[in-house]
């Protein structure tokens, strides 16, 4: 199972050719953490953009961390926030992926590498 991070969702939604090509070749549709949807909504500048984001995420399965994931997030965030600059929402997304045994598709490797047991994939070339 693959989880999409915000940066990958943005590329897909903006129809960045490498992202679209990668996405269309997937055998199994990836899932999107609810916190990614919240980050996408937070990036909206007006109601029209918010409606667009909401329409685009409708086709995805949205997943949320369970209680065990949230407990791990406490430890992960406490250890990695100051040392590795891991953000709170990124810690929640990462531990959701760990809890599901999923691969997180992201280009934000620098921050996420601090999360124990997290499997990360850079799914396509951005440049």
C-alpha positions, 0 to 999 in steps of 0.5 A: 500500500502507498500513502501520498504525501502533500507534495505528491498530491499537489503534483498530481492535481496540477497534472505535472507530467511525471506525476500523472504518468507514475500515478496512471501506471500504479496497479493499486490506487494509493490512499491519502492521509486525512492530514494531507487533505487538511494541508491541501485545504490549508493551502487554498486561497479562496473558496473556489480553490477549496471546492477544487481540492475537495472535488479532487480528493473525493476519489481517494480513500482517506485514512486516519491514524489509530490510537497506537499511531498517535501514541507513537507520534508522541515519541517520534515528535518529541525525539525528532522535532528539535533534532530533525525539524520534523513537523507535527503534521508530518509526524502524524502522516508518517506514523499513519503510514507506519501503522498501516505498514504502507510506503509513504510517497514523498519528496520530503525525505530530509524530515521523514527519515527521522521516523523509525520504521517508515518506508519512503519512496520518491515516486518519480523524477521531479526535474 
